Structure formats: structure tokens, C-alpha cells
């Protein structure tokens, strides 16, 4: 009689049991993308602030970055000089600029008044539209080890 090859029933049950445990415990942890979302949102905030600074200098207009816990929205003044912004600043694709992910939290320290940073046509970053109070601080995104440093006197965002 020839010997038949294959798996026994206990071996198949053991493999299915191990796969079931992995699917229930390990797979959700591997699929958790909060750390990735935090990194993406951090890069999006840096990009928005750099875009605001470059737009203010190139358009020679005041640009306002409104920071909330989950978004960054940019607007630009209609004329120069100005102390407030009114029109939404278009992103490079033509749509009004707003950060993409609202699932991650961010906070600024010290918090700018009203959550607005003003990017002056000279390149400085201030907490008022008139440009008298230069901002220097850090924006921290949840889950990120390093914050986004802002040096208002030079317009540097890192």
C-alpha cells in the first residue's frame, strides 16, 4: 500500500488557530497608521507655513495662517499695506489652501492671538497684522518627537 501525503486534521486546526490569533491581535497593530498620519500632517503644516511666507514675499502682501488644532488655512490681503487678510490664498493647484488631514492634533506654544500668524511682505512672521510683535515659538503635532520651530524675525520655519 502506498503512503499518502498531506496534513493531518490537528495540524490544519493548529495553523488556522495561529492565523486567527494573528488576524485578531497583530494585524490591527500593523495596520495602525496614526504615526504615519502624524508625520504627514507635520509635513503639511511645515509646507503650509513655508508657502505662506513665500507667498507674502512674492506677492508683497500680508498672508494670514489660521491655525486650529486640526487645520491650517491660508488667506491673503487684497492690497498692501494691510492689517488683515480677506481672500483665501490659492494653493498651487488653484483651490483655496487648507491642510489635508484633520485626524491629528497640533498646538502652538506660545499660542498666537486668535490662532493667526501674520506673514509680512518683508518675510517676518508676527502675531499682529501691523507687524509689531514678532512671533517665535514651536508648533507641536501629536505623536511627533520634534516640533516645528518658527523664527519670526527671519521667517524661518523648520
N, C-alpha and C positions, 0 to 999 in steps of 0.2 A: 504494500500500500504506500503511495506517495505522500510525503509530508506536506500539508497545506501551509501556506504562508499568510500572514496577516496579523492584525492586532486583536488582542483578546478584549472582551467586554469591559473588564476592570481597567485596562489601560486606556481605552477610549473615554470612560467615565472620568478617570483622573485628569486627562488632558482637557476635557470640557470643563471640569471643575476649576482648574488653574486658569483657563481662559476667561471663565466667568468672573473669577476674583479680580483678574487684571482689568477686565472691562469695567467693573464696578468701582475699583479703587484707583488704579494707576492712570487709566485713560482720561478721566476728568482733570487730573492734575497736569497731565501732559498737554491737554487742550486749553488750559487756562492761559489766556492771552492778556491779562491785565498788565503784566510787566511790559509787554510789547506796546500796548496802548499808551502806557505812561511815557515810554520813550518816544513814541510818535507824537504825542501831544506836546511833550517838552520841545521837540524839534519844531513843531508847528508854531509854538509861542515864540521861540527864537526867530524863526523865519518871519513871522508877522511883525515883530518889533524892528527887525533889520529892514524889512520892506517899508515900514512907516518912516524910519529915519532916512532912508534913501529917497523916498518919495517926497518928503518935506524939503530936502535939499534940492532935488532935481526940479520940482515944481515951484520952488520958492514960496511955499505956502505952509501954513500951520497944519499939521496932521495930528489927529487925536486917536489914541489907542484906548478903547474902553475895555478894562479887564474885569471879568467876573470870575467866579470860581471855576466855570466850565467853558468859557469862550473868550476870544479876543476879537473885537470888532474895530475896524478902522474907518475913520471919516476924515474929510479934508475941508479946509476953509475955502469959501468961494472966492475970496480976494485976499490980498496982502496989503497992509497989516491986518491981523485979526486976532481976537482973543478967544474965539470959539469955532468949532467945526460944525458944518451943517450937512454936507453932501457925503454920501457913502463913497469911500475910496474903492475904485475898481481894482480887482486883482488882475494879474496878467492875462487871465482868460476872459476878462470883461465883466464878470459877475462881481457884485459887492463883496469885499473881503471879509470873511469870517472864518475863524478856526473851525476845523472839521469835526473834532471828537468832543462830545460833552459828557463822556462817562468818567473822566478823570478830573480830579480837583486840583486847583492851583491857588496859591495865596502869595501876596506880595508883602515884603517886610522891609521898610515901613510901608504901610498901605497908602497909596496915593489918594488924595482927597477925591471922593466920588468915584474912585476906581479908574480915573482917567490919567494917562500920561500924555503930555503935550510935546510933540516933536517939532521944534522950532526950525524955521528955514535955515538958520545958521548951523544946524546939526546937533544942538544941545537938546537934552531931554529935561523937561520941567514938570512941576505939579500944578502949574497955573498957566492959563493961556497967554498972559502978558510976558511970561518968560523970566520972572524974577526969582523963583525958587527952584534951583537945580535939584534934580532927583538923583539919588544914589541909593541903591538897595538891591534886594535879591527877590526873585520870584521862584517859589518852590513848587514843584509839581509832585503830587502824591506818588510815592514809590520810586522816586529818583534820588540817588545818593547826593548829587551835586545840584545846586540851584543855578538859576540864570542870573548872572550878575549884570547890573546896569550901572554904568558910569555916566551920569547925565552931563557932566562938564565936557566930555569928549564925544558923547553919543555912542559909546562903546557898549555893545550887547554881547555877552558871552554865556 
